[in-house]
């Protein structure tokens, strides 16, 4: 399990991730146990945030910690919001929804995102905290269409960077049915079949948003409508060898010309 702090609406929130397949080898982690490790870690962290009885020990199956006593205490009450990412594990999404956490996914086609978001909405329980759904496309904004296309092409490095086959899908990381769908090229924007379709297809499916400010604003509105709405828009605006100057210009154009419209 990895934790990532983020700022949302002036609040510090916490993202907890299971880890992508190739990270498991470096951590020497059993692929079949990653979800159990994640949820046990969430339990430990939540207890640490909300415990007011002094130091405590945590003895789980995977996590063993003594004298947990965080300081300073979280500002949020009863605790910071938790974000958890996912892409195909439907049972895991149900758990995220039922616990009232934020569910985030990224780089997937409209139909798949809508399926995941609808499942989340079907099972969501607030538990006194605001949850919600978040989506992240690749985003590049340019003054002209040509400039935007050139920047977006640089961003696609992230989609095409190679991972050795034995590290990309360790046995047990996903279930058999999902592996069958992956072989068919049908389950995610990150599959080889999707990536091979080209930038225009990726933009059409909402995996990428790129163009002039007018075009990007229209694409985000379309994305919102296609997936049944979302609560948080995340953006990946730099990858690979996209230089600092181009990245900052794209981000500035988004902030000044796109954000006010959406």
PEHU-V588156 format. One record per residue. RES is the residue in one letter. OMEGA is omega as a letter, one per 40 degrees, with the letter a starting at -180 (none if undefined). NEAR is the number of other ideal C-beta (glycine too) atoms within 10 Angstrom. D_FIRST is the distance of its C-alpha to the first C-alpha in Angstrom with 1 decimal. Layout:
res=RES omega=OMEGA near=NEAR d_first=D_FIRST
res=RES omega=OMEGA near=NEAR d_first=D_FIRST
This chain:
res=X omega=i near=20 d_first=0.0
res=X omega=i near=13 d_first=3.8
res=X omega=i near=12 d_first=6.8
res=X omega=i near=11 d_first=10.1
res=X omega=i near=9 d_first=13.4
res=X omega=i near=14 d_first=16.2
res=X omega=i near=8 d_first=19.8
res=X omega=i near=15 d_first=21.3
res=X omega=i near=8 d_first=25.0
res=X omega=a near=5 d_first=25.0
res=X omega=i near=11 d_first=22.1
res=X omega=i near=13 d_first=18.8
res=X omega=a near=16 d_first=16.0
res=X omega=i near=22 d_first=12.2
res=X omega=i near=18 d_first=10.2
res=X omega=a near=20 d_first=6.7
res=X omega=i near=17 d_first=5.7
res=X omega=a near=22 d_first=5.1
res=X omega=i near=17 d_first=6.5
res=X omega=a near=15 d_first=10.3
res=X omega=a near=17 d_first=12.3
res=X omega=i near=14 d_first=13.6
res=X omega=a near=14 d_first=10.5
res=X omega=a near=19 d_first=10.1
res=X omega=i near=12 d_first=13.5
res=X omega=a near=9 d_first=13.0
res=X omega=a near=12 d_first=10.1
res=X omega=a near=6 d_first=12.5
res=X omega=i near=18 d_first=10.2
res=X omega=a near=14 d_first=12.3
res=X omega=a near=16 d_first=12.0
res=X omega=a near=11 d_first=13.5
res=X omega=a near=14 d_first=10.9
res=X omega=i near=23 d_first=7.7
res=X omega=i near=17 d_first=8.8
res=X omega=i near=13 d_first=9.8
res=X omega=a near=19 d_first=6.7
res=X omega=a near=20 d_first=5.2
res=X omega=i near=20 d_first=8.7
res=X omega=i near=17 d_first=9.3
res=X omega=i near=19 d_first=6.8
res=X omega=i near=20 d_first=8.7
res=X omega=a near=13 d_first=11.8
res=X omega=a near=20 d_first=11.5
res=X omega=i near=21 d_first=11.1
res=X omega=i near=18 d_first=13.8
res=X omega=i near=13 d_first=16.0
res=X omega=i near=17 d_first=15.8
res=X omega=a near=17 d_first=17.0
res=X omega=a near=12 d_first=19.7
res=X omega=a near=15 d_first=21.0
res=X omega=a near=5 d_first=24.4
res=X omega=i near=6 d_first=25.7
res=X omega=a near=8 d_first=24.8
res=X omega=i near=10 d_first=22.4
res=X omega=i near=14 d_first=20.6
res=X omega=i near=9 d_first=18.9
res=X omega=i near=18 d_first=15.9
res=X omega=i near=9 d_first=16.2
res=X omega=i near=14 d_first=14.0
res=X omega=a near=9 d_first=13.7
res=X omega=a near=16 d_first=10.6
res=X omega=a near=14 d_first=10.4
res=X omega=a near=10 d_first=13.8
res=X omega=a near=12 d_first=14.8
res=X omega=i near=9 d_first=18.4
res=X omega=i near=9 d_first=20.3
res=X omega=a near=15 d_first=17.6
res=X omega=a near=11 d_first=19.9
res=X omega=i near=11 d_first=18.7
res=X omega=e near=4 d_first=21.5
res=X omega=i near=5 d_first=22.6
res=X omega=i near=14 d_first=21.7
res=X omega=i near=14 d_first=20.3
res=X omega=a near=8 d_first=23.3
res=X omega=i near=14 d_first=22.4
res=X omega=e near=10 d_first=23.5
res=X omega=a near=11 d_first=22.2
res=X omega=i near=16 d_first=18.9
res=X omega=i near=20 d_first=17.4
res=X omega=a near=20 d_first=16.6
res=X omega=i near=21 d_first=13.2
res=X omega=i near=23 d_first=12.7
res=X omega=a near=21 d_first=10.6
res=X omega=i near=20 d_first=11.6
res=X omega=a near=20 d_first=13.1
res=X omega=a near=21 d_first=16.2
res=X omega=a near=20 d_first=17.6
res=X omega=a near=18 d_first=16.1
res=X omega=i near=16 d_first=18.7
res=X omega=i near=11 d_first=17.8
res=X omega=i near=18 d_first=14.3
res=X omega=i near=23 d_first=16.3
res=X omega=i near=16 d_first=18.7
res=X omega=i near=19 d_first=16.2
res=X omega=a near=28 d_first=15.0
res=X omega=a near=20 d_first=18.8
res=X omega=i near=14 d_first=19.9
res=X omega=i near=18 d_first=17.6
res=X omega=i near=17 d_first=19.0
res=X omega=i near=24 d_first=15.9
res=X omega=i near=24 d_first=16.5
res=X omega=a near=28 d_first=15.8
res=X omega=i near=22 d_first=15.8
res=X omega=a near=24 d_first=16.8
res=X omega=i near=20 d_first=18.6
res=X omega=i near=23 d_first=21.2
res=X omega=a near=26 d_first=22.6
res=X omega=a near=22 d_first=26.3
res=X omega=a near=19 d_first=27.8
res=X omega=a near=12 d_first=28.3
res=X omega=i near=22 d_first=24.8
res=X omega=i near=27 d_first=23.5
res=X omega=i near=15 d_first=26.3
res=X omega=a near=16 d_first=25.3
res=X omega=a near=21 d_first=21.7
res=X omega=i near=22 d_first=23.0
res=X omega=i near=13 d_first=25.8
res=X omega=i near=17 d_first=23.6
res=X omega=a near=23 d_first=21.5
res=X omega=a near=15 d_first=24.8
res=X omega=a near=10 d_first=26.2
res=X omega=a near=15 d_first=23.7
res=X omega=i near=19 d_first=22.8
res=X omega=a near=11 d_first=23.5
res=X omega=a near=8 d_first=23.5
res=X omega=i near=11 d_first=23.1
res=X omega=i near=8 d_first=24.8
res=X omega=i near=16 d_first=22.3
res=X omega=i near=10 d_first=22.7
res=X omega=i near=22 d_first=20.2
res=X omega=a near=20 d_first=21.2
res=X omega=a near=24 d_first=20.4
res=X omega=i near=19 d_first=19.8
res=X omega=a near=25 d_first=20.7
res=X omega=i near=17 d_first=20.6
res=X omega=i near=27 d_first=23.4
res=X omega=a near=24 d_first=24.6
res=X omega=i near=25 d_first=27.4
res=X omega=a near=32 d_first=30.4
res=X omega=i near=28 d_first=33.6
res=X omega=i near=22 d_first=36.8
res=X omega=a near=13 d_first=40.4
res=X omega=i near=10 d_first=41.6
res=X omega=a near=12 d_first=40.4
res=X omega=i near=9 d_first=40.8
res=X omega=a near=19 d_first=38.8
res=X omega=i near=22 d_first=35.9
res=X omega=i near=16 d_first=36.0
res=X omega=i near=15 d_first=35.9
res=X omega=a near=22 d_first=32.9
res=X omega=i near=23 d_first=31.1
res=X omega=i near=13 d_first=31.9
res=X omega=i near=17 d_first=30.1
res=X omega=a near=24 d_first=27.0
res=X omega=i near=20 d_first=27.1
res=X omega=a near=12 d_first=26.1
res=X omega=a near=15 d_first=22.5
res=X omega=a near=20 d_first=23.4
res=X omega=i near=10 d_first=25.5
res=X omega=a near=9 d_first=23.7
res=X omega=i near=6 d_first=23.7
res=X omega=i near=11 d_first=21.0
res=X omega=a near=7 d_first=22.6
res=X omega=a near=7 d_first=22.7
res=X omega=i near=11 d_first=21.2
res=X omega=a near=14 d_first=17.9
res=X omega=a near=14 d_first=17.9
res=X omega=a near=16 d_first=17.6
res=X omega=a near=17 d_first=16.7
res=X omega=i near=9 d_first=18.4
res=X omega=a near=12 d_first=16.7
res=X omega=i near=21 d_first=14.0
res=X omega=a near=18 d_first=16.3
res=X omega=a near=12 d_first=19.3
res=X omega=a near=7 d_first=22.9
res=X omega=i near=11 d_first=24.2
res=X omega=i near=17 d_first=21.7
res=X omega=i near=15 d_first=22.6
res=X omega=i near=11 d_first=26.2
res=X omega=i near=16 d_first=25.9
res=X omega=i near=19 d_first=24.2
res=X omega=i near=12 d_first=27.1
res=X omega=a near=10 d_first=29.4
res=X omega=a near=14 d_first=27.8
res=X omega=a near=14 d_first=27.5
res=X omega=a near=22 d_first=23.9
res=X omega=i near=21 d_first=22.5
res=X omega=a near=26 d_first=23.7
res=X omega=i near=16 d_first=21.5
res=X omega=a near=17 d_first=23.5
res=X omega=a near=12 d_first=26.3
res=X omega=i near=14 d_first=29.0
res=X omega=a near=21 d_first=28.0
res=X omega=a near=17 d_first=27.7
res=X omega=a near=11 d_first=31.1
res=X omega=i near=14 d_first=32.9
res=X omega=a near=10 d_first=33.2
res=X omega=a near=17 d_first=32.6
res=X omega=i near=10 d_first=35.0
res=X omega=i near=15 d_first=33.4
res=X omega=i near=24 d_first=29.9
res=X omega=i near=20 d_first=31.6
res=X omega=a near=15 d_first=33.4
res=X omega=i near=21 d_first=30.2
res=X omega=i near=25 d_first=28.4
res=X omega=i near=28 d_first=25.9
res=X omega=i near=24 d_first=27.7
res=X omega=i near=26 d_first=30.0
res=X omega=a near=27 d_first=32.6
res=X omega=i near=23 d_first=36.2
res=X omega=i near=18 d_first=38.3
res=X omega=i near=19 d_first=37.3
res=X omega=a near=11 d_first=39.4
res=X omega=a near=17 d_first=37.8
res=X omega=i near=26 d_first=34.2
res=X omega=i near=20 d_first=34.9
res=X omega=i near=16 d_first=36.5
res=X omega=a near=20 d_first=33.6
res=X omega=i near=22 d_first=31.1
res=X omega=i near=12 d_first=33.5
res=X omega=i near=14 d_first=33.8
res=X omega=a near=20 d_first=30.0
res=X omega=a near=15 d_first=29.9
res=X omega=a near=10 d_first=32.7
res=X omega=a near=15 d_first=31.5
res=X omega=i near=23 d_first=28.1
res=X omega=a near=13 d_first=29.8
res=X omega=i near=12 d_first=28.6
res=X omega=a near=18 d_first=25.4
res=X omega=a near=15 d_first=24.4
res=X omega=i near=16 d_first=22.6
res=X omega=i near=16 d_first=23.5
res=X omega=a near=16 d_first=21.0
res=X omega=i near=18 d_first=22.6
res=X omega=a near=15 d_first=21.8
res=X omega=i near=18 d_first=25.0
res=X omega=i near=21 d_first=24.6
res=X omega=i near=16 d_first=23.6
res=X omega=a near=12 d_first=25.0
res=X omega=i near=7 d_first=28.4
res=X omega=a near=20 d_first=29.2
res=X omega=a near=11 d_first=31.0
res=X omega=a near=8 d_first=30.5
res=X omega=a near=8 d_first=33.9
res=X omega=i near=17 d_first=33.3
res=X omega=a near=17 d_first=29.8
res=X omega=i near=12 d_first=31.3
res=X omega=i near=17 d_first=34.3
res=X omega=i near=26 d_first=32.3
res=X omega=a near=16 d_first=30.2
res=X omega=i near=11 d_first=33.4
res=X omega=i near=20 d_first=35.2
res=X omega=a near=21 d_first=32.4
res=X omega=a near=11 d_first=32.5
res=X omega=a near=11 d_first=36.3
res=X omega=a near=16 d_first=37.4
res=X omega=a near=22 d_first=34.7
res=X omega=a near=13 d_first=32.8
res=X omega=a near=9 d_first=36.0
res=X omega=a near=12 d_first=36.9
res=X omega=none near=12 d_first=33.8
